[in-house]
């Protein structure tokens, strides 16, 4: 039994440090130019490379099991979203699961944007709410609550929109969204005191 445990532990560390670590290092060198193109808003080159350098899609294909390959999925999703290819963006954004809670909330918000652009309002609202409540804070929560409320209005779910606007007003009055939330409530016929 002890030998099996030692072999399992040894196998884990061997896999992590002798296999994954070097692959992650190679992926990091591959993704560098794609990130530069992304920063310059050259989305096609960021996704597909330039003939001499790899793009995010090649990094995903070769090193998708690494941390850098995982990050490339997020970048690819954002590229597709910015290019108006919403259906293509969704699988990449859904497969990205960072440890950072702020980045995860942003990923959920981007999924909400993609679904809204595809006319799938219910899914968009669900992802905006997921973004808002994933890691509640004074910056992102009111932002995504407002996006969810606007989407609810679009879907004819007025009471739900009012509830979300009131949540912003009550819990986040000092946020950028909270400071002008009364006009959204007034537009829906909510009389302010």
Helices and strands as residue ranges (DSSP letters): H 2-13, I 14-20, H 21-39, H 43-48, H 56-63, H 67-82, H 86-94, H 101-117, H 121-134, H 140-154, H 158-171, H 176-179, H 181-187
